[in-house]
Amino acid sequence: MNEKQKAKKEIGERLRKLRKHLRYNQGQLAEFLEVGRADLSSTERGRIYPTVYVLYLLKKEFNISLYWLLFNEGDMFYTEPVRRRENSGLNPLNEELKDLFFHMENIPMVRHAVLSFFFEYKENYRYLIADSLQDSEKPKEK
């Protein structure tokens, strides 16, 4: 195996390790990175190099160390990942919201999916939202 093949294989192995650490399957990460699943698979298997755009997104969205990915130097991430907070004893709905916000903050695909849904819902049902907001501002009759 020549030096070029060895480098592709090692980068691919680290990319697979990163994907698994982030708990993505190949389809999810490929969609997020705007590449085909086959291209991601080929990259992970050491057949091709990741594109510059893929490297850019990995750094921008996940704060991964490109030195780690390309040269296996240093830590996987530039900063420590955010740790989940302990249960605060809030009611279940608040715990679900807290969990949603945690995932939105730490997983770009979740943030994108939730915000996409929200803006689509807001656009499609703006009249219901406006009515609900007006009703909540009216003084309650006794």
MDTraj code that builds the backbone (N, CA, C; nanometers):
import mdtraj as md
import numpy as np

residues = "MET ASN GLU LYS GLN LYS ALA LYS LYS GLU ILE GLY GLU ARG LEU ARG LYS LEU ARG LYS HIS LEU ARG TYR ASN GLN GLY GLN LEU ALA GLU PHE LEU GLU VAL GLY ARG ALA ASP LEU SER SER THR GLU ARG GLY ARG ILE TYR PRO THR VAL TYR VAL LEU TYR LEU LEU LYS LYS GLU PHE ASN ILE SER LEU TYR TRP LEU LEU PHE ASN GLU GLY ASP MET PHE TYR THR GLU PRO VAL ARG ARG ARG GLU ASN SER GLY LEU ASN PRO LEU ASN GLU GLU LEU LYS ASP LEU PHE PHE HIS MET GLU ASN ILE PRO MET VAL ARG HIS ALA VAL LEU SER PHE PHE PHE GLU TYR LYS GLU ASN TYR ARG TYR LEU ILE ALA ASP SER LEU GLN ASP SER GLU LYS PRO LYS GLU LYS".split()
xyz = np.array([
    [0.0849, -0.1170, 0.0000],
    [0.0000, 0.0000, 0.0000],
    [0.0903, 0.1244, 0.0000],
    [0.0667, 0.2118, -0.0977],
    [0.1495, 0.3319, -0.1038],
    [0.1002, 0.4369, -0.0038],
    [0.1736, 0.5458, 0.0076],
    [0.1452, 0.6503, 0.1075],
    [0.0078, 0.7142, 0.0854],
    [-0.0294, 0.7383, -0.0395],
    [-0.1583, 0.8002, -0.0713],
    [-0.2733, 0.7093, -0.0283],
    [-0.2646, 0.5814, -0.0578],
    [-0.3691, 0.4864, -0.0200],
    [-0.3797, 0.4749, 0.1320],
    [-0.2648, 0.4740, 0.1972],
    [-0.2623, 0.4650, 0.3434],
    [-0.3302, 0.5868, 0.4058],
    [-0.3013, 0.7061, 0.3533],
    [-0.3613, 0.8293, 0.4060],
    [-0.5130, 0.8269, 0.3888],
    [-0.5613, 0.7872, 0.2706],
    [-0.7060, 0.7811, 0.2474],
    [-0.7722, 0.6838, 0.3453],
    [-0.7097, 0.5698, 0.3660],
    [-0.7651, 0.4686, 0.4564],
    [-0.7718, 0.5219, 0.5994],
    [-0.6651, 0.5858, 0.6462],
    [-0.6628, 0.6374, 0.7826],
    [-0.7647, 0.7500, 0.8029],
    [-0.7760, 0.8393, 0.7057],
    [-0.8744, 0.9478, 0.7145],
    [-1.0151, 0.8886, 0.7169],
    [-1.0384, 0.7903, 0.6324],
    [-1.1686, 0.7248, 0.6287],
    [-1.2038, 0.6575, 0.7606],
    [-1.1064, 0.5937, 0.8230],
    [-1.1293, 0.5296, 0.9528],
    [-1.1652, 0.6322, 1.0593],
    [-1.0968, 0.7465, 1.0577],
    [-1.1279, 0.8504, 1.1554],
    [-1.2648, 0.9133, 1.1279],
    [-1.3009, 0.9281, 1.0007],
    [-1.4325, 0.9812, 0.9669],
    [-1.5418, 0.8861, 1.0168],
    [-1.5222, 0.7570, 1.0008],
    [-1.6184, 0.6582, 1.0512],
    [-1.6271, 0.6676, 1.2041],
    [-1.5128, 0.6808, 1.2702],
    [-1.5100, 0.6933, 1.4158],
    [-1.5876, 0.8179, 1.4595],
    [-1.5671, 0.9290, 1.3889],
    [-1.6388, 1.0525, 1.4185],
    [-1.7888, 1.0327, 1.4007],
    [-1.8289, 0.9725, 1.2895],
    [-1.9716, 0.9510, 1.2626],
    [-2.0355, 0.8686, 1.3737],
    [-1.9691, 0.7638, 1.4141],
    [-2.0240, 0.6785, 1.5199],
    [-2.0270, 0.7524, 1.6534],
    [-1.9259, 0.8333, 1.6797],
    [-1.9234, 0.9131, 1.8025],
    [-2.0423, 1.0088, 1.8062],
    [-2.0787, 1.0648, 1.6899],
    [-2.1913, 1.1572, 1.6804],
    [-2.3257, 1.0852, 1.6748],
    [-2.3217, 0.9522, 1.6657],
    [-2.4416, 0.8668, 1.6595],
    [-2.5264, 0.8939, 1.5355],
    [-2.4601, 0.9076, 1.4236],
    [-2.5262, 0.9208, 1.2944],
    [-2.5072, 0.7905, 1.2182],
    [-2.6065, 0.7559, 1.1335],
    [-2.5799, 0.6485, 1.0388],
    [-2.5272, 0.7144, 0.9115],
    [-2.4805, 0.6331, 0.8185],
    [-2.4205, 0.6915, 0.6976],
    [-2.5197, 0.7774, 0.6203],
    [-2.6437, 0.7333, 0.6118],
    [-2.7438, 0.8109, 0.5385],
    [-2.7674, 0.9473, 0.5986],
    [-2.7765, 0.9538, 0.7316],
    [-2.7996, 1.0814, 0.7997],
    [-2.6832, 1.1774, 0.7793],
    [-2.5608, 1.1279, 0.7994],
    [-2.4451, 1.2156, 0.7848],
    [-2.4265, 1.2567, 0.6392],
    [-2.4492, 1.1640, 0.5472],
    [-2.4359, 1.1970, 0.4047],
    [-2.5341, 1.3070, 0.3657],
    [-2.6570, 1.2961, 0.4145],
    [-2.7574, 1.3982, 0.3836],
    [-2.7155, 1.5330, 0.4410],
    [-2.6684, 1.5321, 0.5648],
    [-2.6253, 1.6563, 0.6275],
    [-2.5083, 1.7188, 0.5527],
    [-2.4145, 1.6346, 0.5081],
    [-2.2954, 1.6847, 0.4385],
    [-2.3198, 1.7113, 0.2901],
    [-2.4427, 1.6845, 0.2459],
    [-2.4816, 1.7086, 0.1071],
    [-2.3976, 1.6273, 0.0091],
    [-2.3729, 1.5014, 0.0466],
    [-2.3038, 1.4072, -0.0418],
    [-2.3886, 1.2811, -0.0499],
    [-2.3616, 1.1996, -0.1485],
    [-2.4318, 1.0734, -0.1577],
    [-2.3821, 0.9761, -0.0519],
    [-2.4707, 0.8856, -0.0127],
    [-2.4321, 0.7849, 0.0856],
    [-2.3162, 0.7002, 0.0338],
    [-2.3179, 0.6702, -0.0959],
    [-2.2095, 0.5907, -0.1560],
    [-2.0766, 0.6656, -0.1473],
    [-2.0794, 0.7977, -0.1649],
    [-1.9565, 0.8771, -0.1533],
    [-1.9033, 0.8755, -0.0103],
    [-1.9945, 0.8875, 0.0865],
    [-1.9503, 0.8819, 0.2251],
    [-1.8928, 0.7442, 0.2560],
    [-1.9591, 0.6417, 0.2091],
    [-1.9103, 0.5052, 0.2304],
    [-1.7716, 0.4872, 0.1674],
    [-1.7544, 0.5382, 0.0458],
    [-1.6241, 0.5279, -0.0217],
    [-1.5160, 0.6040, 0.0542],
    [-1.5537, 0.7166, 0.1130],
    [-1.4579, 0.7936, 0.1918],
    [-1.4189, 0.7164, 0.3176],
    [-1.5200, 0.6611, 0.3856],
    [-1.4925, 0.5854, 0.5077],
    [-1.4090, 0.4604, 0.4802],
    [-1.4234, 0.4038, 0.3621],
    [-1.3470, 0.2834, 0.3269],
    [-1.2090, 0.3153, 0.2708],
    [-1.1788, 0.4435, 0.2593],
    [-1.0461, 0.4832, 0.2136],
    [-1.0289, 0.4795, 0.0632],
    [-1.1367, 0.4869, -0.0097],
    [-1.1280, 0.4863, -0.1563],
    [-1.1119, 0.6259, -0.2134],
    [-1.1719, 0.7251, -0.1454],
    [-1.1611, 0.8638, -0.1908],
    [-1.1372, 0.9543, -0.0698],
    [-1.0857, 1.0735, -0.0974],
    [-1.0666, 1.1736, 0.0077],
    [-1.1973, 1.2497, 0.0291],
    [-1.2204, 1.3017, 0.1506],
    [-1.3353, 1.3906, 0.1691],
    [-1.3113, 1.5213, 0.0933],
    [-1.4190, 1.5812, 0.0454],
    [-1.4051, 1.7077, -0.0272],
    [-1.3760, 1.8217, 0.0708],
    [-1.3301, 1.9321, 0.0180],
    [-1.3030, 2.0496, 0.1010],
    [-1.4322, 2.0978, 0.1660],
    [-1.5430, 2.0916, 0.0929],
    [-1.6705, 2.1350, 0.1488],
    [-1.7113, 2.0460, 0.2669],
    [-1.6903, 1.9163, 0.2562],
    [-1.7199, 1.8243, 0.3663],
    [-1.6343, 1.8602, 0.4873],
    [-1.5073, 1.8848, 0.4656],
    [-1.4187, 1.9246, 0.5758],
    [-1.4664, 2.0552, 0.6393],
    [-1.5071, 2.1487, 0.5558],
    [-1.5575, 2.2778, 0.6026],
    [-1.6806, 2.2575, 0.6925],
    [-1.7766, 2.1756, 0.6468],
    [-1.8974, 2.1521, 0.7261],
    [-1.8665, 2.0799, 0.8572],
    [-1.7767, 1.9832, 0.8515],
    [-1.7412, 1.9103, 0.9734],
    [-1.6829, 2.0049, 1.0782],
    [-1.5981, 2.0953, 1.0351],
    [-1.5381, 2.1920, 1.1270],
    [-1.6422, 2.2921, 1.1755],
    [-1.7189, 2.3459, 1.0828],
    [-1.8153, 2.4501, 1.1169],
    [-1.9273, 2.3991, 1.2063],
    [-1.9853, 2.2852, 1.1734],
    [-2.1030, 2.2378, 1.2449],
    [-2.0728, 2.1531, 1.3676],
    [-1.9631, 2.0783, 1.3650],
    [-1.9330, 1.9878, 1.4759],
    [-1.8096, 2.0297, 1.5552],
    [-1.7388, 2.1314, 1.5063],
    [-1.6176, 2.1807, 1.5713],
    [-1.5113, 2.0717, 1.5842],
    [-1.5040, 1.9842, 1.4819],
    [-1.4015, 1.8799, 1.4872],
    [-1.2670, 1.9403, 1.4501],
    [-1.1650, 1.8788, 1.5000],
    [-1.0299, 1.9216, 1.4681],
    [-0.9894, 1.8600, 1.3346],
    [-0.9621, 1.9439, 1.2369],
    [-0.9173, 1.8932, 1.1075],
    [-0.7784, 1.8310, 1.1194],
    [-0.6996, 1.8770, 1.2163],
    [-0.5695, 1.8144, 1.2398],
    [-0.5889, 1.6694, 1.2832],
    [-0.6884, 1.6473, 1.3678],
    [-0.7164, 1.5103, 1.4102],
    [-0.7635, 1.4265, 1.2920],
    [-0.8598, 1.4799, 1.2162],
    [-0.9166, 1.4030, 1.1049],
    [-0.8117, 1.3724, 0.9986],
    [-0.7324, 1.4707, 0.9617],
    [-0.6376, 1.4517, 0.8518],
    [-0.5056, 1.3879, 0.8951],
    [-0.4576, 1.4217, 1.0166],
    [-0.3239, 1.3786, 1.0560],
    [-0.3193, 1.2967, 1.1849],
    [-0.4359, 1.2753, 1.2473],
    [-0.4450, 1.2019, 1.3734],
    [-0.3623, 1.2688, 1.4831],
    [-0.3653, 1.4013, 1.4848],
    [-0.2933, 1.4788, 1.5855],
    [-0.3925, 1.5545, 1.6729],
    [-0.3760, 1.5464, 1.8034],
    [-0.4630, 1.6187, 1.8950],
    [-0.5937, 1.5467, 1.9203],
    [-0.6900, 1.6220, 1.9743],
    [-0.8205, 1.5680, 2.0087],
    [-0.9147, 1.5734, 1.8897],
    [-1.0217, 1.4931, 1.8970],
    [-1.1210, 1.4890, 1.7903],
    [-1.1923, 1.6237, 1.7753],
    [-1.2190, 1.6899, 1.8874],
    [-1.2912, 1.8175, 1.8857],
    [-1.2016, 1.9277, 1.9398],
    [-1.2273, 2.0502, 1.8938],
    [-1.1514, 2.1640, 1.9441],
    [-1.1886, 2.1981, 2.0873],
    [-1.3141, 2.1732, 2.1253],
    [-1.3579, 2.1963, 2.2626],
    [-1.4258, 2.0706, 2.3119],
    [-1.4375, 2.0612, 2.4424],
    [-1.5042, 1.9454, 2.5006],
    [-1.6516, 1.9479, 2.4616],
    [-1.7093, 1.8316, 2.4299],
    [-1.8537, 1.8281, 2.4019],
    [-1.9324, 1.8691, 2.5262],
    [-2.0481, 1.9295, 2.5018],
    [-2.1347, 1.9717, 2.6115],
    [-2.1922, 1.8472, 2.6778],
    [-2.1903, 1.8442, 2.8085],
    [-2.2436, 1.7311, 2.8841],
    [-2.3886, 1.7590, 2.9227],
    [-2.4692, 1.6544, 2.9209],
    [-2.6097, 1.6646, 2.9605],
    [-2.6174, 1.6994, 3.1089],
    [-2.7087, 1.7910, 3.1415],
    [-2.7262, 1.8302, 3.2807],
    [-2.8062, 1.7245, 3.3558],
    [-2.7925, 1.7255, 3.4865],
    [-2.8675, 1.6325, 3.5707],
    [-3.0156, 1.6698, 3.5712],
    [-3.1004, 1.5726, 3.5994],
    [-3.2439, 1.5931, 3.6089],
    [-3.2734, 1.6975, 3.7161],
    [-3.3517, 1.7979, 3.6790],
    [-3.3784, 1.9069, 3.7717],
    [-3.5051, 1.8855, 3.8520],
    [-3.5769, 1.7740, 3.8284],
    [-3.7003, 1.7485, 3.9004],
    [-3.8190, 1.8224, 3.8425],
    [-3.8046, 1.8775, 3.7219],
    [-3.9152, 1.9480, 3.6586],
    [-4.0203, 1.8496, 3.6102],
    [-4.1374, 1.9016, 3.5763],
    [-4.2415, 1.8115, 3.5283],
    [-4.2004, 1.7495, 3.3951],
    [-4.2643, 1.6399, 3.3530],
    [-4.2214, 1.5667, 3.2323],
    [-4.2167, 1.6518, 3.1060],
    [-4.3111, 1.7427, 3.0866],
    [-4.3099, 1.8254, 2.9665],
    [-4.1851, 1.9125, 2.9650],
    [-4.1522, 1.9727, 3.0764],
    [-4.0312, 2.0545, 3.0818],
    [-3.9068, 1.9713, 3.0583],
    [-3.9063, 1.8464, 3.1083],
    [-3.7928, 1.7578, 3.0843],
    [-3.7808, 1.7265, 2.9352],
    [-3.8944, 1.7055, 2.8676],
    [-3.8911, 1.6799, 2.7234],
    [-3.8383, 1.8015, 2.6483],
    [-3.8823, 1.9204, 2.6884],
    [-3.8328, 2.0427, 2.6243],
    [-3.6836, 2.0601, 2.6492],
    [-3.6418, 2.0326, 2.7706],
    [-3.5000, 2.0425, 2.8040],
    [-3.4187, 1.9459, 2.7174],
    [-3.4700, 1.8249, 2.7003],
    [-3.4034, 1.7256, 2.6162],
    [-3.3992, 1.7723, 2.4707],
    [-3.5100, 1.8282, 2.4216],
    [-3.5144, 1.8795, 2.2845],
    [-3.4117, 1.9912, 2.2660],
    [-3.4069, 2.0857, 2.3591],
    [-3.3118, 2.1961, 2.3476],
    [-3.1679, 2.1465, 2.3530],
    [-3.1422, 2.0489, 2.4379],
    [-3.0080, 1.9913, 2.4454],
    [-2.9668, 1.9361, 2.3095],
    [-3.0547, 1.8577, 2.2475],
    [-3.0221, 1.7983, 2.1179],
    [-3.0141, 1.9033, 2.0072],
    [-3.1002, 2.0042, 2.0135],
    [-3.0926, 2.1115, 1.9142],
    [-2.9601, 2.1861, 1.9257],
    [-2.9136, 2.2046, 2.0479],
    [-2.7905, 2.2783, 2.0706],
    [-2.6677, 2.2000, 2.0240],
    [-2.6728, 2.0676, 2.0357],
    [-2.5541, 1.9867, 2.0131],
    [-2.5525, 1.9056, 1.8850],
    [-2.6672, 1.8928, 1.8192],
    [-2.6720, 1.8122, 1.6967],
    [-2.7340, 1.8973, 1.5856],
    [-2.6536, 1.9460, 1.4946],
    [-2.7039, 2.0356, 1.3901],
    [-2.8203, 1.9786, 1.3093],
    [-2.8209, 1.8484, 1.2837],
    [-2.9315, 1.7906, 1.2065],
    [-3.0636, 1.8020, 1.2821],
    [-3.0604, 1.7862, 1.4127],
    [-3.1822, 1.8006, 1.4923],
    [-3.2275, 1.9457, 1.4884],
    [-3.1337, 2.0376, 1.5082],
    [-3.1668, 2.1804, 1.5038],
    [-3.2303, 2.2160, 1.3699],
    [-3.1708, 2.1694, 1.2615],
    [-3.2222, 2.1982, 1.1277],
    [-3.3621, 2.1405, 1.1097],
    [-3.3828, 2.0159, 1.1516],
    [-3.5134, 1.9509, 1.1345],
    [-3.6211, 2.0224, 1.2149],
    [-3.5916, 2.0564, 1.3407],
    [-3.6909, 2.1220, 1.4256],
    [-3.7229, 2.2612, 1.3720],
    [-3.6213, 2.3374, 1.3364],
    [-3.6466, 2.4722, 1.2851],
    [-3.7192, 2.4687, 1.1513],
    [-3.6863, 2.3734, 1.0658],
    [-3.7576, 2.3592, 0.9378],
    [-3.9049, 2.3314, 0.9627],
    [-3.9327, 2.2380, 1.0539],
    [-4.0711, 2.2058, 1.0873],
    [-4.1412, 2.3288, 1.1446],
    [-4.0760, 2.3980, 1.2366],
    [-4.1359, 2.5145, 1.3008],
    [-4.1719, 2.6225, 1.1987],
    [-4.0774, 2.6572, 1.1107],
    [-4.1050, 2.7639, 1.0149],
    [-4.2119, 2.7234, 0.9141],
    [-4.2132, 2.5970, 0.8745],
    [-4.3176, 2.5490, 0.7841],
    [-4.4530, 2.5537, 0.8543],
    [-4.4590, 2.5082, 0.9786],
    [-4.5832, 2.5101, 1.0560],
    [-4.6301, 2.6546, 1.0763],
    [-4.5372, 2.7411, 1.1124],
    [-4.5697, 2.8814, 1.1373],
    [-4.6283, 2.9467, 1.0116],
    [-4.5715, 2.9150, 0.8974],
    [-4.6206, 2.9708, 0.7709],
    [-4.7574, 2.9147, 0.7350],
    [-4.7747, 2.7841, 0.7482],
    [-4.8994, 2.7190, 0.7074],
    [-5.0155, 2.7474, 0.8019],
    [-4.9885, 2.7734, 0.9296],
    [-5.0941, 2.7915, 1.0286],
    [-5.0850, 2.9252, 1.1011],
    [-5.0380, 3.0265, 1.0302],
    [-5.0179, 3.1560, 1.0948],
    [-5.1479, 3.2136, 1.1499],
    [-5.2622, 3.1882, 1.0844],
    [-5.3897, 3.2394, 1.1337],
    [-5.4271, 3.1731, 1.2668],
    [-5.4002, 3.0436, 1.2836],
    [-5.4277, 2.9761, 1.4109],
    [-5.3377, 3.0295, 1.5216],
    [-5.2137, 3.0523, 1.4876],
    [-5.1191, 3.1054, 1.5858],
    [-5.1626, 3.2450, 1.6294],
    [-5.2009, 3.3282, 1.5334],
    [-5.2449, 3.4640, 1.5661],
    [-5.3681, 3.4600, 1.6564],
    [-5.4652, 3.3723, 1.6241],
    [-5.5849, 3.3590, 1.7076],
    [-5.5495, 3.3127, 1.8483],
    [-5.4612, 3.2163, 1.8588],
    [-5.4213, 3.1639, 1.9900],
    [-5.3525, 3.2711, 2.0732],
    [-5.2663, 3.3491, 2.0093],
    [-5.1968, 3.4553, 2.0821],
    [-5.2945, 3.5628, 2.1289],
    [-5.3944, 3.5965, 2.0450],
    [-5.4945, 3.6952, 2.0857],
    [-5.5770, 3.6427, 2.2018],
    [-5.6152, 3.5145, 2.1962],
    [-5.6938, 3.4554, 2.3050],
    [-5.6163, 3.4555, 2.4354],
    [-5.4873, 3.4328, 2.4291],
    [-5.4079, 3.4266, 2.5524],
    [-5.3888, 3.5647, 2.6138],
    [-5.4064, 3.6714, 2.5349],
    [-5.3890, 3.8070, 2.5867],
    [-5.5187, 3.8643, 2.6464],
    [-5.6337, 3.8017, 2.6151],
    [-5.7616, 3.8505, 2.6679],
    [-5.7688, 3.8205, 2.8173],
    [-5.8281, 3.9137, 2.8921],
    [-5.8454, 3.8854, 3.0358],
    [-5.9462, 3.7734, 3.0548],
    [-5.9194, 3.6875, 3.1495],
    [-6.0069, 3.5735, 3.1759],
    [-6.1274, 3.6211, 3.2564],
    [-6.2455, 3.5730, 3.2133],
    [-6.3690, 3.6088, 3.2843],
    [-6.3846, 3.5180, 3.4046],
    [-6.4411, 3.5743, 3.5098],
    [-6.4627, 3.4972, 3.6322],
    [-6.6062, 3.4597, 3.6477],
])
top = md.Topology()
chain = top.add_chain()
for i, resn in enumerate(residues, 1):
    res = top.add_residue(resn, chain, resSeq=i)
    for name in ("N", "CA", "C"):
        top.add_atom(name, md.element.get_by_symbol(name[0]), res)
traj = md.Trajectory(xyz[None], top)
